[in-house]
């Protein structure tokens, strides 16, 4: 092969994402056939926690299950206290809900990783297209918060998985998880939204390509969309998934053009369970993520994913699991780890029990929440704002209620179940 043809082949391999298991920079977490390994090539079980509710709120986390998506919650709050004070609340929430103290505590409990659910609007300014289609202006707030999180994790020798949780336009018909507004074009209905998603991952790759504290990029959280049949609302019966595969392939090519270091993670349709038509992926530094909620903890429940791991010679990661009882947590983690599968619980904190941390509520917030649920009278603006600002302050680690029983279920109990 001539030097010119060799160079062309090399460029093509990178642009298509064809990476051998060894084609990574030393020191980065990466996929090695069916195992995730650390920067030294030693197998690692990722024991993680998702920071759900920090950048993307779901209604149930705020005791507002009826409102669902964050943009709905925000709009209803704005009707009472105004746009400016609503923004003040959300900024205070983001300042307090995750801090170094949370990460220090997680390291002490035994976690070695964190999954960050990102909202695209914290990274791209949602502006009228004055500059024409395709004009993107970066919102530095999101990147600043990622930078701070990296610093806290690095100090604790933990790693970070970046997760695009709310993609431009929203990636599914489960509206709350991606903050999707059904009155606007979805991710799948808009080439502009898809271009924004690819541009965001390209920019993340550009900024963080040399950062080993980042273990991987989780390209799209829980897509759930019927491509072939709109009646298949969440894509659980999808047999092709061609639009999802095409978007993954374009995103992977864009990332690999600038970053060959980081592990990439893909999730199937139907909330990460339907991989029909998505595999194989032409990238060896790739991991398959499945999510597990409210199913039995028997070997049979994960057998389809184990078969995919073996068939396509790639690691498995249980990227989201939780919202259950302590007994279920222990059995679910025991199941994952005996099959050499890492996991990430969901979420670290919320209003309510069964997470490691609970955000306490105050009387004024409870009055507001009661009204927003349609159960009480409308509070005065000043009272509502005071309740929200207090809630934001109480989302801080020092004010949280700590559930030691949950931590015990995550770390001691699963290994007690595995008799020597």
Secondary structure, DSSP 8 states (H G I E B T S, - for coil): --HHHHHHHHHHHHHHT---TT-S-TT--EEETTEEE-TTS-B---EEEE-TTTSS-BGGGGT-TTT-BHHHHHHHHHHHH-HHHHHHHHHHHHHHSS-HHHHHHHHHHT--EEEEEEEGGGTB-----TT-TT---B-HHHHHHHHHHHHHHHHTT-EEEEEEEE-TT-SBS-HHHHT--TTS--TTT-HHHHHHHHHHHHHHHHHHTT-TTEEEEE-SS--B--SS-TTSTTSTT-S--HHHHHHHHHHHHHHHTT--SSEEEEE-HHHHTB-TTT---S-SSEEEEEEE-SS--SGGGGHHHHHHHHHHT-EEEEEEEESS-HHHHHHHHHHHHHTT-EEEEE-SEESSSSSSEE----HHHHHHHHHHTTSS----HHHHHHHHHHHHHHTSGGGSEE-HHHHHHHHTHHHHHS--
